[in-house]
Amino acid sequence: MWNLWNQKPSFRFEIDNFSEKEIAMVSKVFVSGGHEWYLGVYPMDEDYPYDNYLSVYLHATNSKPLGSGWQRTANFYFLLLNQSDQVLYRSYVQEHIDFHAESLTWGIQKTLPLSFFQEEGFLENDKLIVEVYIQIVESFDGERGDVSEKKETVDINGFQVLASQVTPTRKIFAEHPDLAVDFKLKNQVVRTEYMNVLLNLIETLNKPSQDHSETELSNAHSKLSELTEAGFKLEWLKSKLGKVSLKRKKPDADVQQIDERVKNEMMKLDFKLDCLKTKIEEVSLERKKSDDADGSRVKEMEGRIKNLEMMVSDLKAKLGKEKAISSDDGISTFIRREIVFVMITCRCTFEQHTFQTNSMSWGFRKTLPRSKFKKKRFLENDRLIVEVYIQIVETFDGERGDVLEKKETVDINGFQVLASQITPARKLFAVHPDLADDFKPKNQVVRTEYMNVLLNLIETLNKPSQDHSETELSNAHSKLSELTEAGFKLEWLKSKLDEVSLKRKKADADVQQLDERLKNLEQMKLDFKLDCLKSKLEEVSLERKKSDDVDGSRVREMEGRIKNLEMMVSDLKVKMDKEEAKSFADGFLLIDEVD
């Protein structure tokens, strides 16, 4: 998955003396993803000269002629920064945007009001920086002549690789010239596929170690084994995989360390309880040796001491439960992730592949060893079920005739929509016929993009409220505001968004309230037990004062022992509070480390 916020910008456009600029500013041509682009920054948008917003656009360009029907599909977003690289504005991500001969430009009409830039101190030294982040999803340079491949390849040391793979492939052979000396396979399609697997494996291992899942590392070991068997010399890559696996195991060791800490604390509590039992036994032994005439009172106090022992035992059990909760929180988080991993271990990984004329099949050569299926009871009734889960990212049915659009559209109330959008678009205008009465833009490409944003927003809000993240709702508010400013009448959608936001906040509040109630209940239980202990000790003290027993010294001695027990109970309660705090902290720490 594309990491939106951690990659380097595709291009950085620095504009000095920004306040003096009144006309469009255009950057130099730059290359990203193997394609040429340039940025356009407009202090006044031609469609909305009265809105006074800064507009930013990404333009596709080509220094060399391309064939008919060329197209590049990209995800991108913009950042506006001051001279200190402080982010002033971040656009939402424009996803799967098609650039082609009839649609060379896409961007954001409204970023920040121009009045912001006139405020003193808003821009340091009157300098504005525009960054663009681009990810190429798919590209097609068009048809040339009668027969032309959709994706051209280049021969690197006997392997046919795509243009985007030339640099990493050359780097591999430069660093490891004997890489494919013993490579056995001669079929060019198979050789290309093996090289793709190798390049993808290297890219995977170059990610930060905390981003690797157990399944991903397991698959990496399998792929490395398969590549080695095919004849690649990969000792250097095996060493790197070993290091990555070792770093990944460190969070598991942290979980084990926490478990050891809990065990040590339990041993300390057992020792303290043994001390308490020893003291109780001493009191009991002295009672048996006593010939005191008022032995009944001593027996009564012994009963009270036994009650105290039971309460101490209850507190110990409570502390043990708190520790168990501490341990369970960490382990269950890890186990839940393991369950997901196990479900994926059957090689059901999420990968994006392109099916085309010369590559009609994709799959996994190794799933489970055949010996597994021969084991008794491995398959119930000797029946195997294979499921496949497919998500279509993009399709292209090929060129028909001289000129044919890659994606056909249909006009719905003046908006060009894809075939898959016809039903929701018609339903939208049927329920809200005045939806676009005040819609301002006339450019058909702009109108289509606004309709895409609206349909996507409606689809997002139709999800269950618990599935919405804070970021998703924040983006939804921004998109709704932009759609409303463009002229759509969306009071009904605003009400729905408010309702979804309210449900989301209510769910968070319910969780917080439940957590507070649980904490209060635990504290009340502890306070109640302590009050019981204090009450019993006060009764013992009161009876001691009323006692005129000749052997009162022995009773006072036992009272001293009871006070010692009270101190130990108090110590246990303090220990329990610390363990609860540690449990809470360790739980959050473990979740951070696993995620």
Secondary structure, DSSP 8 states (H G I E B T S, - for coil): ---TTTS--SEEEEESSGGG--S-EE---EEETTEEEEEEEESS-SS-TTS-B-EEEEEEE-SS---BT-EEEEEEEEEEE-TT--EEEE---EEEEEEETTB-EEEES-SSBHHHHHSTTSSGGG-EEEEEEEEEEEEE--B-SSS--SS-EEEETTEEEEGGGHHHHHHHHHH-TTTTTT-----HHHHHHHHHHHHHHHHHHTS-GGG--HHHHHHHHHHHHHHHHHT---HHHHHHHHHHHHHHHHHHHHHHHHHHHHHHHHHHHHHHHHHHHHHHHHHHHHHHH---TTHHHHHHHHHHHHHHHHHHHHHHHHHHHHHHHHHHHHHHHHHHHHHHHHHHHTT--------BTTB-----S-SS-HHHHHSTTSSGGG------------------SS---SS-EEEETTEEEEGGGHHHHHHHHHH-TTTTTT-----HHHHHHHHHHHHHHHHHHTS-GGG--HHHHHHHHHHHHHHHHHT---HHHHHHHHHHHHHHHHHHHHHHHHHHHHHHHHHHHHHHHHHHHHHHHHHHHHHHHH---TTHHHHHHHHHHHHHHHHHHHHHHHHHHHHHHHHHHHHHHHHHHH-
